[in-house]
Amino acid sequence: MLQQQPVTIQEKYQDRLEEEFAPTEMGIHTIEQVLIRTIYHEGLHLSAIQAIKRQLDSKAGRN
C-alpha cells in the first residue's frame, strides 16, 4: 500500500493542490499544505520506528 501511495495521491490531487478550505488550527488551508505537513509528519514516525528497530537489533545482538 505504501508503494502505491504516491500514485494514488497524484491521481486524486494533482489538479487540486491549490484548492482551499477553512484553515485548520495550524493555518493549513490548501491540499498542498496538507500533503507537505503529512509527508513531514510521516518522516517523524519513520525516524522513531528506525530508532526503535536499532535498539531492538542491538539488544538482540548481545544475547
C-alpha positions as a printed Julia matrix, in Angstrom:
63×3 Matrix{Float64}:
   0.0     0.0     0.0
   2.83    2.41    0.81
   4.41    1.85   -2.59
   1.11    2.68   -4.28
   0.53    5.78   -2.14
   2.4     8.32   -4.35
   0.46    7.2    -7.42
  -2.85    7.38   -5.56
  -2.09   10.86   -4.2
  -1.09   12.13   -7.62
  -4.2    10.7    -9.26
  -6.53   12.21   -6.68
  -4.92   15.58   -6.02
  -2.59   16.69   -8.83
  -5.14   19.15  -10.21
  -6.42   20.23   -6.78
  -3.25   21.24   -4.89
  -4.26   24.89   -4.61
  -7.86   24.1    -3.66
  -8.68   25.96   -0.46
 -10.78   25.08    2.57
 -11.36   26.6     6.01
  -7.95   26.88    7.74
  -7.06   24.36   10.42
  -5.71   25.4    13.82
  -2.24   25.26   12.25
  -3.26   27.68    9.48
  -3.23   24.98    6.8
  -5.78   25.81    4.11
  -4.8    24.01    0.88
  -4.42   20.39   -0.13
  -0.78   21.11   -1.0
  -0.12   22.27    2.57
  -1.82   19.17    3.96
   0.38   16.93    1.82
   3.57   18.77    2.83
   2.66   18.55    6.52
   1.69   14.88    6.19
   4.94   13.92    4.48
   6.93   15.73    7.18
   4.9    14.03    9.9
   5.35   10.59    8.32
   9.12   11.21    8.33
   8.98   11.75   12.08
   7.25    8.41   12.51
   9.78    6.7    10.26
  12.65    8.14   12.27
  11.13    6.9    15.54
  10.47    3.44   14.09
  14.04    3.2    12.83
  15.42    4.21   16.24
  13.29    1.58   17.97
  14.39   -1.04   15.45
  18.07   -0.17   16.02
  17.59   -0.58   19.77
  15.85   -3.91   19.36
  18.5    -5.13   16.92
  21.34   -4.1    19.21
  19.76   -5.83   22.22
  19.12   -8.98   20.18
  22.74   -9.0    19.06
  24.01   -9.03   22.66
  22.1   -12.18   23.64
